[in-house]
Amino acid sequence: MSSSSLRQPQVCVLGSAKPGSAAYELAGEAGAALARHGITLVSGCGSPATRVAAERAVAAGGTVLSIVPTGEMPPPDWPATVVVPCGMGDARNLLMALAGDACLVIGGRAGTISEVCLAWLHKRPLLPLVGCGGWSDSLPSNPPDERENSPILAWRSIDELESQLRQLQLIRSPSSSRGSSDGAQIGPGKR
């Protein structure tokens, strides 16, 4: 990284998917890919999909920030390198929406929908997984409203996800990796 930028890019992983499903497997692969590219993964680790993304990112040597809704620290085996117990319950969804330079959306239920709408209101790019079922499938053709606040960049594979992250300048080249000098240099207000 250049001396002018110390902050690594951050991507928030939102959603839910059942273990063993294609969406669950891709969530894990996405977590590992984010770690390989030096991108901090932000996750509540509350659903199987967000938890496996965090587990795979940690296993790949990545940084994982987990914002948990309770006011207490989770158990020592929690899949995160940094934990923030916010004590805000569902109001934590705003922190999740704001904590990423972009939000990766996998499947999802009502909590995911609220996080996506908050991310949209705050102009965070959305990266929905499509083709695996769940609510994220419909996001590209059914955005939260008509304002076009941010890009909605769908993906079906890790190669497509990496391409979308390059488009957002969160990674710059296929060979960028953790700690290399060609990782994205993103800062507040740069998109």
Secondary structure, DSSP 8 states (H G I E B T S, - for coil): --TT-----EEEEEEE--TTSHHHHHHHHHHHHHHHTT-EEEE---SHHHHHHHHHHHHTT--EEEEESSSS---TT-S-SEEEE---GGGHHHHHHHS-SEEEEEE--HHHHHHHHHHHHTT--EEEB-SS-SGGGGTTTS-SSTT--S-B--BSSHHHHHHHHHHTTSS-STT--TT-TTS----TT--
